[in-house]
């Protein structure tokens, strides 16, 4: 398993030195590519009909996830042919789970991307009050989102459980981690690394 220390070292450098073929991960009993790339319960950002899908396993309290998010969104927007699937992997505790459930509940309110970007723009570790405040600043109602989650808790909890199971199967030791094409990239990816991974996926 990749250690948390290895993950953070790679993230700090914006490196992709730790890269694993998807086929190897599947041999260890991991989910199929369709299960990873095309979970129908998770909104696809970017171009829903794009020719390459980027999957990111992330946590709203992960500093490297938040540092890299604007660059990721920039690459997706500039490319124009990339699907982006954000998979909640709430490893930093109860506040991370709270944040994930509210943002996933926002999908039913047609505000998923708005909620996602609001929390990814926060800094450092969070308290529930800070999660609520960030959503309020983005024009969303955290109380309403919490009620929406309660109405849809079974489905949303199942999404998070699937994400956690996939991350475990891939031996992910931390966040962020990306699946692009048939490769797994643990750690923060800068613009150059993302573009290279997208180009490689298109060649495969």
N, CA, C and O of each residue as an XYZ file, in Angstrom:
816
protein
N       0.840     -1.201      0.000
C       0.000      0.000      0.000
C       0.873      1.248      0.000
O       1.930      1.277      0.631
N       0.419      2.290     -0.720
C       1.124      3.563     -0.716
C       0.928      4.213      0.644
O      -0.203      4.323      1.117
N       1.991      4.638      1.268
C       1.870      5.260      2.577
C       1.413      6.701      2.435
O       1.578      7.319      1.384
N       0.830      7.233      3.516
C       0.411      8.632      3.522
C       1.616      9.538      3.274
O       1.505     10.566      2.606
N       2.766      9.145      3.819
C       3.970      9.958      3.658
C       4.407     10.015      2.191
O       4.771     11.077      1.688
N       4.369      8.868      1.512
C       4.709      8.840      0.090
C       3.752      9.710     -0.705
O       4.165     10.449     -1.599
N       2.475      9.621     -0.376
C       1.468     10.370     -1.089
C       1.704     11.859     -0.956
O       1.633     12.593     -1.942
N       1.987     12.315      0.262
C       2.180     13.738      0.495
C       3.464     14.231     -0.151
O       3.529     15.368     -0.619
N       4.490     13.378     -0.181
C       5.741     13.763     -0.832
C       5.521     13.971     -2.317
O       5.993     14.953     -2.890
N       4.805     13.046     -2.940
C       4.507     13.179     -4.363
C       3.626     14.386     -4.622
O       3.823     15.106     -5.601
N       2.640     14.614     -3.734
C       1.727     15.731     -3.913
C       2.453     17.056     -3.832
O       2.205     17.953     -4.638
N       3.348     17.187     -2.865
C       4.042     18.441     -2.657
C       4.877     18.819     -3.872
O       5.079     20.003     -4.141
N       5.357     17.840     -4.594
C       6.201     18.098     -5.750
C       5.397     18.214     -7.045
O       5.963     18.504     -8.099
N       4.095     17.991     -6.975
C       3.281     17.969     -8.179
C       3.709     16.830     -9.085
O       3.618     16.940    -10.308
N       4.176     15.735     -8.495
C       4.806     14.669     -9.256
C       3.818     13.579     -9.617
O       2.754     13.457     -9.010
N       4.186     12.780    -10.624
C       3.418     11.606    -10.989
C       4.363     10.419    -11.078
O       4.235      9.576    -11.965
N       5.305     10.360    -10.160
C       6.286      9.286    -10.181
C       5.636      7.936     -9.863
O       6.066      6.900    -10.370
N       4.605      7.955     -9.027
C       3.906      6.727     -8.663
C       2.720      6.541     -9.607
O       1.649      7.106     -9.387
N       2.917      5.751    -10.653
C       1.879      5.535    -11.662
C       1.666      4.046    -11.813
O       2.632      3.292    -11.942
N       0.404      3.603    -11.799
C       0.103      2.190    -11.883
C      -0.831      1.904    -13.048
O      -1.800      2.637    -13.247
N      -0.564      0.857    -13.825
C      -1.491      0.481    -14.900
C      -2.822      0.025    -14.325
O      -2.865     -0.695    -13.328
N      -3.889      0.442    -14.950
C      -5.213      0.046    -14.508
C      -5.356     -1.473    -14.568
O      -5.985     -2.067    -13.692
N      -4.786     -2.103    -15.578
C      -4.917     -3.553    -15.727
C      -4.345     -4.291    -14.527
O      -4.868     -5.330    -14.122
N      -3.250     -3.743    -13.948
C      -2.660     -4.362    -12.761
C      -3.622     -4.255    -11.582
O      -3.803     -5.205    -10.820
N      -4.234     -3.083    -11.449
C      -5.167     -2.883    -10.336
C      -6.351     -3.839    -10.469
O      -6.816     -4.394     -9.473
N      -6.841     -4.032    -11.702
C      -7.985     -4.924    -11.894
C      -7.619     -6.365    -11.534
O      -8.453     -7.113    -11.024
N      -6.379     -6.746    -11.801
C      -5.956     -8.103    -11.480
C      -6.015     -8.360     -9.984
O      -6.088     -9.511     -9.553
N      -5.985     -7.297     -9.191
C      -6.052     -7.429     -7.742
C      -7.488     -7.344     -7.235
O      -7.719     -7.206     -6.034
N      -8.447     -7.425     -8.146
C      -9.847     -7.458     -7.735
C     -10.533     -6.118     -7.702
O     -11.550     -5.966     -7.026
N     -10.007     -5.142     -8.410
C     -10.603     -3.810     -8.415
C     -11.829     -3.752     -9.318
O     -12.093     -4.693    -10.066
N     -12.579     -2.653     -9.253
C     -13.782     -2.505    -10.081
C     -13.423     -2.427    -11.564
O     -12.264     -2.228    -11.929
N     -14.426     -2.585    -12.395
C     -14.231     -2.474    -13.832
C     -14.083     -0.997    -14.216
O     -14.478     -0.118    -13.450
N     -13.519     -0.720    -15.393
C     -13.445      0.673    -15.840
C     -14.805      1.367    -15.885
O     -14.907      2.541    -15.528
N     -15.844      0.666    -16.315
C     -17.177      1.284    -16.341
C     -17.624      1.715    -14.951
O     -18.229      2.776    -14.795
N     -17.332      0.909    -13.950
C     -17.712      1.258    -12.581
C     -16.944      2.478    -12.085
O     -17.474      3.286    -11.322
N     -15.710      2.605    -12.516
C     -14.886      3.740    -12.086
C     -15.253      5.006    -12.848
O     -15.443      6.059    -12.238
N     -15.355      4.921    -14.168
C     -15.535      6.103    -14.995
C     -16.990      6.538    -15.165
O     -17.263      7.718    -15.386
N     -17.917      5.596    -15.063
C     -19.297      5.897    -15.464
C     -20.322      5.529    -14.398
O     -21.348      4.925    -14.708
N     -20.054      5.884    -13.156
C     -21.057      5.705    -12.107
C     -22.216      6.652    -12.407
O     -22.026      7.868    -12.377
N     -23.405      6.133    -12.695
C     -24.517      6.993    -13.114
C     -25.028      7.922    -12.016
O     -25.775      8.860    -12.297
N     -24.634      7.670    -10.771
C     -25.111      8.491     -9.660
C     -24.215      9.694     -9.391
O     -24.555     10.538     -8.562
N     -23.072      9.789    -10.077
C     -22.137     10.892     -9.847
C     -22.148     11.809    -11.056
O     -21.938     11.343    -12.176
N     -22.389     13.112    -10.864
C     -22.439     14.030    -12.005
C     -21.093     14.077    -12.735
O     -20.035     14.015    -12.110
N     -21.151     14.186    -14.057
C     -19.951     14.370    -14.867
C     -19.814     15.851    -15.191
O     -20.726     16.460    -15.751
N     -18.680     16.419    -14.838
C     -18.400     17.819    -15.129
C     -17.622     17.906    -16.439
O     -17.293     16.884    -17.041
N     -17.330     19.124    -16.874
C     -16.624     19.285    -18.131
C     -17.542     18.935    -19.286
O     -18.691     19.375    -19.333
N     -17.036     18.148    -20.210
C     -17.812     17.709    -21.376
C     -18.358     16.312    -21.099
O     -17.590     15.350    -21.103
N     -19.664     16.172    -20.857
C     -20.223     14.853    -20.534
C     -20.001     13.810    -21.627
O     -20.067     12.609    -21.364
N     -19.736     14.267    -22.861
C     -19.486     13.357    -23.975
C     -18.009     13.344    -24.374
O     -17.660     12.956    -25.489
N     -17.157     13.767    -23.457
C     -15.732     13.851    -23.759
C     -15.113     12.504    -24.087
O     -15.641     11.454    -23.721
N     -13.989     12.551    -24.780
C     -13.322     11.313    -25.199
C     -12.358     10.771    -24.155
O     -11.873      9.648    -24.289
N     -12.073     11.549    -23.121
C     -11.233     11.104    -22.009
C     -11.940     11.477    -20.710
O     -12.482     12.575    -20.581
N     -11.932     10.562    -19.756
C     -12.501     10.838    -18.436
C     -11.395     10.902    -17.397
O     -10.547     10.013    -17.312
N     -11.418     11.965    -16.611
C     -10.553     12.071    -15.437
C     -11.399     11.781    -14.210
O     -12.438     12.408    -14.004
N     -10.962     10.844    -13.406
C     -11.592     10.576    -12.116
C     -10.639     11.047    -11.027
O      -9.463     10.683    -11.031
N     -11.133     11.849    -10.100
C     -10.314     12.262     -8.955
C     -10.961     11.782     -7.663
O     -12.129     12.066     -7.398
N     -10.195     11.055     -6.865
C     -10.592     10.701     -5.505
C     -10.061     11.810     -4.602
O      -8.863     12.092     -4.591
N     -10.960     12.436     -3.846
C     -10.576     13.664     -3.137
C     -11.309     13.786     -1.813
O     -12.249     13.045     -1.527
N     -10.853     14.739     -1.016
C     -11.470     15.049      0.271
C     -11.532     16.571      0.390
O     -10.575     17.263      0.041
N     -12.649     17.087      0.878
C     -12.801     18.539      0.987
C     -11.882     19.168      2.025
O     -11.760     20.391      2.073
N     -11.238     18.363      2.851
C     -10.285     18.906      3.810
C      -8.828     18.671      3.385
O      -7.901     19.047      4.102
N      -8.637     18.062      2.243
C      -7.291     17.779      1.751
C      -6.681     19.050      1.159
O      -7.216     19.581      0.186
N      -5.580     19.551      1.716
C      -5.007     20.798      1.195
C      -4.518     20.672     -0.238
O      -4.642     21.619     -1.015
N      -3.968     19.526     -0.602
C      -3.458     19.359     -1.963
C      -4.592     19.263     -2.982
O      -4.463     19.744     -4.107
N      -5.700     18.642     -2.587
C      -6.869     18.609     -3.479
C      -7.319     20.029     -3.794
O      -7.626     20.355     -4.941
N      -7.354     20.864     -2.771
C      -7.856     22.221     -2.944
C      -6.872     23.100     -3.703
O      -7.279     23.952     -4.493
N      -5.593     22.900     -3.469
C      -4.579     23.653     -4.211
C      -4.655     23.326     -5.704
O      -4.541     24.216     -6.548
N      -4.847     22.048     -6.022
C      -4.841     21.629     -7.412
C      -6.147     21.826     -8.157
O      -6.173     21.733     -9.384
N      -7.240     22.098     -7.438
C      -8.548     22.133     -8.091
C      -8.670     23.206     -9.174
O      -9.171     22.903    -10.257
N      -8.235     24.447     -8.931
C      -8.365     25.452    -10.003
C      -7.604     25.061    -11.266
O      -8.084     25.288    -12.377
N      -6.421     24.475    -11.100
C      -5.637     24.064    -12.258
C      -6.324     22.917    -13.004
O      -6.323     22.881    -14.234
N      -6.908     21.983    -12.252
C      -7.644     20.885    -12.865
C      -8.814     21.428    -13.687
O      -9.003     21.030    -14.836
N      -9.586     22.323    -13.109
C     -10.740     22.876    -13.815
C     -10.309     23.668    -15.047
O     -10.996     23.657    -16.068
N      -9.179     24.351    -14.949
C      -8.638     25.104    -16.089
C      -8.306     24.164    -17.243
O      -8.637     24.447    -18.395
N      -7.649     23.042    -16.932
C      -7.283     22.076    -17.964
C      -8.529     21.489    -18.611
O      -8.596     21.358    -19.834
N      -9.506     21.139    -17.802
C     -10.752     20.556    -18.322
C     -11.456     21.543    -19.241
O     -11.933     21.168    -20.312
N     -11.522     22.808    -18.825
C     -12.208     23.825    -19.623
C     -11.457     24.093    -20.926
O     -12.069     24.165    -21.992
N     -10.144     24.239    -20.845
C      -9.363     24.554    -22.041
C      -9.366     23.408    -23.051
O      -9.400     23.639    -24.259
N      -9.331     22.177    -22.553
C      -9.310     21.032    -23.456
C     -10.633     20.904    -24.206
O     -10.652     20.748    -25.427
N     -11.718     20.971    -23.475
C     -13.042     20.935    -24.093
C     -13.582     19.552    -24.401
O     -14.751     19.412    -24.758
N     -12.744     18.518    -24.268
C     -13.190     17.162    -24.592
C     -12.925     16.192    -23.442
O     -12.747     14.993    -23.656
N     -12.901     16.721    -22.233
C     -12.621     15.909    -21.049
C     -13.842     15.854    -20.147
O     -14.424     16.887    -19.818
N     -14.229     14.652    -19.748
C     -15.218     14.450    -18.688
C     -14.466     14.432    -17.367
O     -13.369     13.881    -17.279
N     -15.052     15.033    -16.344
C     -14.436     15.033    -15.026
C     -15.410     14.445    -14.017
O     -16.539     14.916    -13.883
N     -14.970     13.424    -13.316
C     -15.799     12.779    -12.297
C     -15.081     12.904    -10.957
O     -14.000     12.347    -10.766
N     -15.689     13.635    -10.038
C     -15.116     13.852     -8.712
C     -15.700     12.816     -7.749
O     -16.907     12.777     -7.510
N     -14.814     11.977     -7.202
C     -15.270     10.905     -6.306
C     -14.864     11.209     -4.867
O     -13.684     11.216     -4.516
N     -15.876     11.458     -4.053
C     -15.636     11.762     -2.644
C     -14.960     10.579     -1.964
O     -15.457      9.453     -1.998
N     -13.822     10.857     -1.349
C     -13.055      9.859     -0.597
C     -12.746     10.503      0.755
O     -11.611     10.910      1.005
N     -13.765     10.597      1.637
C     -13.665     11.404      2.865
C     -12.852     10.723      3.973
O     -13.404     10.095      4.876
N     -11.548     10.864      3.877
C     -10.647     10.180      4.808
C     -10.255     11.028      6.015
O      -9.582     10.542      6.924
N     -10.677     12.305      6.025
C     -10.279     13.193      7.116
C     -11.333     13.298      8.215
O     -11.290     14.217      9.032
N     -12.274     12.363      8.235
C     -13.191     12.310      9.365
C     -14.597     12.798      9.095
O     -15.019     12.943      7.948
N     -15.322     13.053     10.194
C     -16.763     13.310     10.113
C     -17.103     14.583      9.352
O     -18.130     14.635      8.674
N     -16.265     15.610      9.449
C     -16.559     16.850      8.726
C     -16.437     16.624      7.222
O     -17.201     17.191      6.441
N     -15.490     15.807      6.825
C     -15.353     15.475      5.406
C     -16.596     14.747      4.900
O     -17.091     15.026      3.808
N     -17.091     13.818      5.701
C     -18.312     13.095      5.317
C     -19.492     14.057      5.235
O     -20.301     13.983      4.311
N     -19.581     14.957      6.208
C     -20.650     15.965      6.211
C     -20.604     16.799      4.934
O     -21.631     17.008      4.289
N     -19.422     17.270      4.574
C     -19.270     18.083      3.370
C     -19.666     17.293      2.128
O     -20.374     17.804      1.260
N     -19.208     16.054      2.047
C     -19.517     15.224      0.889
C     -21.016     15.011      0.734
O     -21.545     15.096     -0.374
N     -21.699     14.735      1.835
C     -23.135     14.463      1.740
C     -23.911     15.693      1.293
O     -24.867     15.572      0.527
N     -23.514     16.884      1.762
C     -24.231     18.089      1.353
C     -24.016     18.386     -0.128
O     -24.951     18.766     -0.833
N     -22.782     18.211     -0.594
C     -22.514     18.506     -2.009
C     -23.205     17.489     -2.914
O     -23.769     17.863     -3.942
N     -23.169     16.219     -2.549
C     -23.873     15.214     -3.350
C     -25.382     15.462     -3.328
O     -26.065     15.224     -4.324
N     -25.901     15.940     -2.195
C     -27.326     16.282     -2.122
C     -27.653     17.473     -3.016
O     -28.780     17.603     -3.495
N     -26.674     18.335     -3.238
C     -26.896     19.517     -4.081
C     -27.175     19.139     -5.527
O     -27.720     19.943     -6.283
N     -26.808     17.923     -5.919
C     -27.072     17.491     -7.296
C     -28.569     17.499     -7.582
O     -28.998     17.881     -8.671
N     -29.362     17.074     -6.596
C     -30.818     17.064     -6.797
C     -31.380     18.476     -6.867
O     -32.485     18.682     -7.369
N     -30.619     19.455     -6.363
C     -31.029     20.857     -6.420
C     -30.407     21.565     -7.622
O     -30.534     22.781     -7.770
N     -29.734     20.794     -8.480
C     -29.042     21.325     -9.670
C     -27.978     22.339     -9.292
O     -27.769     23.333     -9.988
N     -27.308     22.073     -8.179
C     -26.276     23.002     -7.697
C     -24.999     22.264     -7.315
O     -24.220     22.754     -6.497
N     -24.780     21.086     -7.904
C     -23.635     20.267     -7.518
C     -22.310     20.984     -7.756
O     -21.493     21.092     -6.842
N     -22.094     21.469     -8.959
C     -20.804     22.097     -9.272
C     -20.607     23.363     -8.449
O     -19.491     23.656     -8.019
N     -21.660     24.102     -8.232
C     -21.598     25.311     -7.416
C     -21.160     24.979     -5.988
O     -20.307     25.663     -5.423
N     -21.743     23.935     -5.410
C     -21.393     23.522     -4.049
C     -19.978     22.963     -3.992
O     -19.215     23.277     -3.079
N     -19.636     22.142     -4.963
C     -18.293     21.567     -5.032
C     -17.234     22.656     -5.055
O     -16.296     22.633     -4.259
N     -17.381     23.609     -5.968
C     -16.371     24.655     -6.105
C     -16.303     25.547     -4.872
O     -15.233     26.045     -4.523
N     -17.444     25.751     -4.209
C     -17.450     26.567     -2.991
C     -16.593     25.942     -1.904
O     -15.836     26.640     -1.230
N     -16.707     24.623     -1.727
C     -15.933     23.967     -0.672
C     -14.482     23.755     -1.085
O     -13.593     23.759     -0.233
N     -14.229     23.572     -2.374
C     -12.850     23.414     -2.814
C     -12.077     24.729     -2.727
O     -10.847     24.730     -2.783
N     -12.789     25.843     -2.591
C     -12.142     27.146     -2.462
C     -11.810     27.491     -1.013
O     -11.215     28.537     -0.754
N     -12.177     26.642     -0.075
C     -11.857     26.879      1.332
C     -10.399     26.529      1.598
O      -9.729     25.926      0.760
N      -9.923     26.911      2.768
C      -8.532     26.642      3.139
C      -8.477     25.741      4.363
O      -9.238     25.913      5.315
N      -7.564     24.777      4.322
C      -7.240     23.984      5.495
C      -8.356     23.077      5.981
O      -9.318     22.792      5.268
N      -8.193     22.632      7.230
C      -9.189     21.780      7.853
C     -10.432     22.586      8.157
O     -10.369     23.805      8.322
N     -11.564     21.903      8.232
C     -12.844     22.584      8.355
C     -13.627     22.106      9.568
O     -13.437     20.991     10.053
N     -14.512     22.978     10.048
C     -15.555     22.609     10.986
C     -16.883     22.644     10.226
O     -16.977     23.260      9.164
N     -17.895     21.991     10.765
C     -19.191     21.983     10.082
C     -19.693     23.400      9.839
O     -20.293     23.687      8.803
N     -19.440     24.295     10.816
C     -19.887     25.673     10.663
C     -19.217     26.345      9.465
O     -19.830     27.168      8.785
N     -17.964     25.992      9.212
C     -17.243     26.566      8.073
C     -17.760     26.009      6.749
O     -17.817     26.723      5.748
N     -18.131     24.738      6.749
C     -18.752     24.149      5.562
C     -20.045     24.891      5.242
O     -20.270     25.293      4.101
N     -20.895     25.070      6.254
C     -22.163     25.770      6.061
C     -21.936     27.196      5.569
O     -22.634     27.672      4.674
N     -20.952     27.874      6.165
C     -20.682     29.265      5.799
C     -20.217     29.377      4.351
O     -20.614     30.298      3.638
N     -19.382     28.445      3.918
C     -18.904     28.469      2.531
C     -20.050     28.253      1.550
O     -20.103     28.896      0.501
N     -20.955     27.361      1.886
C     -22.109     27.126      1.024
C     -23.035     28.341      0.995
O     -23.576     28.692     -0.053
N     -23.213     28.977      2.151
C     -24.035     30.187      2.203
C     -23.446     31.286      1.334
O     -24.176     31.971      0.619
N     -22.131     31.459      1.391
C     -21.480     32.483      0.570
C     -21.677     32.215     -0.923
O     -21.685     33.140     -1.735
N     -21.832     30.962     -1.264
C     -22.052     30.591     -2.669
C     -23.526     30.680     -3.065
O     -23.893     30.331     -4.186
N     -24.362     31.147     -2.147
C     -25.776     31.310     -2.452
C     -26.616     30.068     -2.236
O     -27.730     29.972     -2.750
N     -26.086     29.107     -1.471
C     -26.797     27.858     -1.219
C     -27.304     27.816      0.222
O     -26.817     28.548      1.083
N     -28.278     26.959      0.468
C     -28.883     26.825      1.792
C     -28.431     25.510      2.422
O     -28.957     24.458      2.059
N     -27.476     25.530      3.353
C     -27.001     24.281      3.936
C     -28.083     23.499      4.667
O     -28.067     22.268      4.659
N     -29.026     24.198      5.299
C     -30.122     23.503      5.972
C     -30.971     22.751      4.961
O     -31.360     21.606      5.193
N     -31.255     23.393      3.849
C     -32.016     22.740      2.799
C     -31.268     21.558      2.198
O     -31.872     20.537      1.868
N     -29.945     21.699      2.057
C     -29.145     20.594      1.526
C     -29.109     19.427      2.501
O     -29.124     18.266      2.092
N     -29.061     19.738      3.790
C     -29.080     18.668      4.787
C     -30.406     17.910      4.723
O     -30.426     16.683      4.825
N     -31.504     18.632      4.555
C     -32.803     17.978      4.419
C     -32.862     17.144      3.136
O     -33.440     16.057      3.115
N     -32.254     17.672      2.065
C     -32.213     16.921      0.805
C     -31.408     15.638      0.977
O     -31.759     14.598      0.421
N     -30.322     15.717      1.753
C     -29.538     14.510      2.024
C     -30.366     13.492      2.810
O     -30.350     12.303      2.490
N     -31.080     13.945      3.823
C     -31.872     13.020      4.636
C     -32.912     12.300      3.789
O     -33.211     11.129      4.022
N     -33.463     13.006      2.803
C     -34.454     12.376      1.925
C     -33.810     11.344      0.995
O     -34.480     10.428      0.518
N     -32.516     11.496      0.742
C     -31.826     10.671     -0.256
C     -30.599      9.982      0.343
O     -29.650      9.653     -0.370
N     -30.630      9.769      1.659
C     -29.438      9.298      2.368
C     -28.959      7.931      1.880
O     -27.754      7.699      1.772
N     -29.872      7.046      1.592
C     -29.472      5.701      1.183
C     -28.646      5.738     -0.100
O     -27.612      5.077     -0.195
N     -29.099      6.507     -1.081
C     -28.383      6.587     -2.355
C     -27.037      7.279     -2.191
O     -26.030      6.822     -2.732
N     -27.019      8.390     -1.439
C     -25.783      9.153     -1.269
C     -24.765      8.362     -0.458
O     -23.582      8.352     -0.795
N     -25.207      7.704      0.601
C     -24.293      6.875      1.388
C     -23.709      5.754      0.530
O     -22.547      5.380      0.694
N     -24.518      5.222     -0.382
C     -24.036      4.148     -1.257
C     -22.963      4.655     -2.221
O     -22.012      3.935     -2.524
N     -23.111      5.898     -2.706
C     -22.090      6.497     -3.574
C     -20.755      6.563     -2.842
O     -19.723      6.142     -3.365
N     -20.792      7.097     -1.626
C     -19.553      7.242     -0.855
C     -18.953      5.878     -0.544
O     -17.735      5.708     -0.590
N     -19.801      4.909     -0.230
C     -19.304      3.557      0.055
C     -18.623      2.953     -1.172
O     -17.590      2.296     -1.047
N     -19.194      3.169     -2.351
C     -18.571      2.656     -3.582
C     -17.218      3.326     -3.822
O     -16.241      2.672     -4.184
N     -17.184      4.637     -3.613
C     -15.925      5.351     -3.802
C     -14.849      4.834     -2.849
O     -13.704      4.621     -3.248
N     -15.225      4.637     -1.598
C     -14.276      4.152     -0.593
C     -13.777      2.755     -0.960
O     -12.593      2.453     -0.813
N     -14.681      1.913     -1.434
C     -14.302      0.556     -1.818
C     -13.343      0.571     -3.001
O     -12.385     -0.203     -3.035
N     -13.592      1.438     -3.959
C     -12.702      1.544     -5.107
C     -11.324      2.040     -4.684
O     -10.306      1.497     -5.113
N     -11.293      3.062     -3.848
C     -10.012      3.593     -3.378
C      -9.229      2.531     -2.618
O      -8.009      2.435     -2.749
N      -9.937      1.737     -1.824
C      -9.285      0.654     -1.094
C      -8.743     -0.399     -2.056
O      -7.633     -0.900     -1.875
N      -9.528     -0.732     -3.076
C      -9.091     -1.722     -4.057
C      -7.865     -1.248     -4.825
O      -7.011     -2.051     -5.203
N      -7.782      0.063     -5.053
C      -6.634      0.630     -5.748
C      -5.452      0.884     -4.807
O      -4.412      1.384     -5.236
N      -5.612      0.539     -3.525
C      -4.565      0.765     -2.526
C      -4.175      2.237     -2.416
O      -3.001      2.560     -2.233
N      -5.149      3.118     -2.525
C      -4.856      4.541     -2.403
C      -4.626      4.884     -0.934
O      -5.473      4.613     -0.083
N      -3.484      5.476     -0.652
C      -3.148      5.791      0.733
C      -3.500      7.197      1.137
O      -3.272      7.574      2.287
N      -4.049      7.993      0.232
C      -4.385      9.374      0.547
C      -5.014     10.063     -0.644
O      -5.322      9.439     -1.660
N      -5.195     11.357     -0.497
C      -5.794     12.174     -1.552
C      -4.838     13.312     -1.892
O      -4.025     13.709     -1.058
N      -4.932     13.847     -3.126
C      -5.761     13.379     -4.230
C      -5.140     12.170     -4.921
O      -3.960     11.870     -4.742
N      -5.954     11.490     -5.708
C      -5.483     10.419     -6.587
C      -6.366     10.441     -7.820
O      -7.573     10.664     -7.728
N      -5.760     10.207     -8.974
C      -6.468     10.320    -10.244
C      -6.416      9.005    -11.008
O      -5.440      8.259    -10.922
N      -7.475      8.733    -11.753
C      -7.470      7.672    -12.747
C      -7.735      8.346    -14.081
O      -8.771      8.981    -14.276
N      -6.778      8.199    -15.004
C      -6.887      8.806    -16.335
C      -6.484      7.738    -17.339
O      -5.374      7.210    -17.280
N      -7.377      7.425    -18.251
C      -7.099      6.333    -19.167
C      -7.018      5.030    -18.395
O      -7.941      4.674    -17.663
N      -5.929      4.332    -18.557
C      -5.756      3.061    -17.848
C      -4.657      3.154    -16.801
O      -4.031      2.152    -16.456
N      -4.423      4.372    -16.292
C      -3.388      4.547    -15.283
C      -3.927      5.270    -14.054
O      -4.842      6.089    -14.136
N      -3.334      4.943    -12.927
C      -3.669      5.558    -11.651
C      -2.504      6.453    -11.254
O      -1.351      6.023    -11.228
N      -2.830      7.717    -10.941
C      -1.804      8.699    -10.595
C      -2.034      9.187     -9.165
O      -2.841     10.094     -8.959
N      -1.361      8.621     -8.187
C      -1.510      9.134     -6.820
C      -0.763     10.461     -6.666
O       0.349     10.614     -7.171
N      -1.371     11.407     -5.975
C      -0.704     12.676     -5.698
C      -1.201     13.812     -6.563
O      -1.929     13.611     -7.536
N      -0.793     15.001     -6.189
C      -1.181     16.219     -6.895
C      -0.628     16.216     -8.312
O       0.535     15.875     -8.526
N      -1.453     16.593     -9.277
C      -1.028     16.708    -10.670
C      -1.149     18.158    -11.113
O      -2.221     18.755    -11.023
N      -0.041     18.722    -11.593
C      -0.093     20.083    -12.095
C      -0.591     20.088    -13.543
O      -0.887     19.036    -14.110
N      -0.678     21.272    -14.126
C      -1.234     21.405    -15.480
C      -0.474     20.557    -16.485
O      -1.083     19.863    -17.300
N       0.835     20.606    -16.435
C       1.660     19.848    -17.380
C       1.409     18.348    -17.250
O       1.241     17.652    -18.251
N       1.384     17.856    -16.018
C       1.171     16.428    -15.788
C      -0.219     15.997    -16.257
O      -0.374     14.925    -16.843
N      -1.218     16.821    -16.004
C      -2.582     16.493    -16.439
C      -2.660     16.419    -17.961
O      -3.250     15.489    -18.511
N      -2.074     17.385    -18.629
C      -2.129     17.401    -20.098
C      -1.394     16.199    -20.680
O      -1.840     15.617    -21.668
N      -0.277     15.826    -20.075
C       0.463     14.664    -20.565
C      -0.338     13.383    -20.364
O      -0.354     12.511    -21.234
N      -1.007     13.271    -19.211
C      -1.810     12.078    -18.941
C      -3.007     11.999    -19.885
O      -3.363     10.912    -20.342
N      -3.626     13.132    -20.179
C      -4.750     13.158    -21.121
C      -4.287     12.743    -22.517
O      -4.942     11.944    -23.187
N      -3.165     13.288    -22.940
C      -2.622     12.935    -24.264
C      -2.294     11.454    -24.342
O      -2.555     10.807    -25.357
N      -1.721     10.914    -23.269
C      -1.399      9.482    -23.254
C      -2.654      8.642    -23.315
O      -2.687      7.620    -24.001
N      -3.689      9.060    -22.605
C      -4.950      8.321    -22.626
C      -5.557      8.308    -24.021
O      -6.150      7.311    -24.434
N      -5.411      9.397    -24.738
C      -5.985      9.467    -26.087
C      -5.238      8.569    -27.069
O      -5.806      8.113    -28.062
N      -3.990      8.326    -26.791
C      -3.196      7.478    -27.677
C      -3.474      5.985    -27.442
O      -3.242      5.151    -28.318
N      -3.972      5.672    -26.244
C      -4.148      4.255    -25.874
C      -5.268      3.609    -26.666
O      -5.551      2.425    -26.483
